[in-house]
Amino acid sequence: LISEPIQMLYTNVSMLVGMTYVYLPFMVLPLYATLVKMDFRLLEAAYDLGTSPFKAFWLITVPLSKAGIVAGFMLVFIPSVGEFVIPSLLGGPENIMIGRVVWDEMFTSNNWPRATALAVVMIALIVVPLAIYYHYTGDAAEPRK
């Protein structure tokens, strides 16, 4: 069918498939925990009022599952920022992600100041979304005066 073999290893697609395979449960489980508690009578009422399935999903299911979406995003985003094993194995040595760059700067180039600066950037990439998340959820958890 084809004249040459398909290059599957050491590509960005293989790295994307590998990371999706590893981190998909971290997104699915919080979503499932949120959606299993949803009141399905709201969807039935929307259908009775004549809405389309997509509109009912977008206006009812998505807002009710916002907590699961945010929790899943945090559970996937935080470890994937520092990931260096999957990009090294599946993406090859020319693939550049920040976790791999920090590893190379520390152990290959022996440039500890640059590795430290990159690690601080990684921490900032993780702390800023967490601070935004805690800001919005902290306001909802505290009683209004």
DRENSE-404516 format. One record per residue (C-alpha): x, y, z. Coordinates in steps of 0.2 Angstrom, whole numbers, padded with zeros to 4 digits, always signed. Example, Ala and Ser with C-alpha at 12.3 -4.5 7.8 and 13.67 -1.06 7.14 Angstrom:
// DRENSE-404516
+0062-0022+0039
+0068-0005+0036
//
This chain:
// DRENSE-404516
+0000+0000+0000
+0014+0012+0004
+0032+0013-0003
+0041+0016+0013
+0038+0013+0031
+0028+0026+0041
+0040+0035+0054
+0030+0033+0070
+0044+0035+0083
+0053+0051+0087
+0039+0062+0080
+0028+0075+0088
+0013+0065+0085
+0020+0050+0094
+0024+0061+0109
+0007+0068+0109
-0001+0051+0108
+0010+0045+0122
+0006+0059+0134
-0012+0058+0130
-0012+0040+0134
-0003+0043+0151
-0013+0059+0156
-0030+0055+0150
-0036+0046+0166
-0031+0061+0176
-0043+0071+0166
-0057+0058+0164
-0058+0053+0183
-0062+0071+0190
-0075+0074+0175
-0083+0057+0179
-0084+0061+0198
-0092+0078+0194
-0104+0071+0180
-0110+0056+0191
-0118+0069+0203
-0127+0079+0190
-0145+0081+0191
-0151+0073+0174
-0169+0081+0176
-0161+0097+0171
-0157+0090+0154
-0174+0082+0152
-0182+0099+0156
-0171+0107+0143
-0176+0094+0130
-0195+0097+0135
-0192+0115+0132
-0186+0112+0114
-0167+0114+0115
-0155+0104+0104
-0144+0091+0112
-0128+0102+0109
-0136+0117+0116
-0142+0107+0132
-0124+0100+0133
-0116+0118+0132
-0128+0127+0143
-0132+0114+0156
-0119+0100+0157
-0103+0111+0154
-0107+0124+0168
-0111+0110+0180
-0095+0101+0176
-0084+0116+0178
-0076+0110+0194
-0071+0093+0186
-0064+0102+0171
-0054+0113+0181
-0048+0099+0193
-0044+0088+0178
-0034+0103+0170
-0024+0105+0185
-0020+0087+0187
-0014+0086+0169
-0006+0103+0167
+0006+0102+0183
+0015+0085+0179
+0015+0088+0160
+0024+0105+0162
+0039+0096+0169
+0038+0080+0159
+0054+0074+0151
+0053+0055+0150
+0040+0054+0137
+0047+0067+0126
+0064+0060+0127
+0058+0042+0123
+0045+0046+0110
+0050+0063+0104
+0068+0060+0102
+0083+0070+0107
+0079+0085+0096
+0062+0087+0104
+0062+0102+0116
+0051+0104+0131
+0055+0114+0147
+0058+0098+0157
+0070+0091+0145
+0079+0108+0144
+0081+0109+0163
+0088+0091+0163
+0100+0095+0149
+0106+0111+0157
+0109+0102+0174
+0117+0086+0169
+0124+0088+0151
+0129+0106+0150
+0132+0108+0169
+0125+0125+0168
+0116+0126+0185
+0112+0145+0185
+0102+0143+0169
+0094+0127+0175
+0089+0136+0191
+0081+0150+0181
+0072+0138+0170
+0065+0129+0185
+0059+0145+0192
+0050+0148+0176
+0042+0131+0178
+0037+0135+0195
+0029+0151+0190
+0020+0142+0176
+0012+0130+0189
+0009+0143+0203
+0000+0156+0192
-0014+0145+0187
-0015+0138+0205
-0016+0155+0212
-0030+0160+0200
-0039+0144+0204
-0038+0147+0223
-0043+0165+0221
-0059+0160+0212
-0063+0145+0223
-0058+0154+0239
-0071+0168+0235
-0085+0155+0233
-0080+0145+0249
-0080+0160+0260
-0097+0166+0266
-0102+0183+0260
-0104+0197+0273
//
